[in-house]
């Protein structure tokens, strides 16, 4: 993939493997999340459409709102 990633981060997941996680913006189509494990040399790719991104953002905002309401009550 010849695009510059929006986010690159190393992360140890619950399975004990360390992954390099990259997020690529393919505007207007959506994003691709790529996870690469050096331990087993496997790459996993998750494409997310623009509509799904908007749903995730709305869900995230709802969770933040409910958390905020829980804090102040």
C-alpha angles and dihedrals in degrees: 000000000000099000125105111247122241091214132016119183139159113226136175108220130204091268088066095246123123115231133191104221122200129182118204124192113222095180125219093017099054133253139304122218112204123191121189124190116201091193094066098014092235127143123206122194128195117187115202120192123226090252091054090048090054091049090051092049091050091048091048091050090050091051091049091049093050091047091051091049089050091052096051097044 
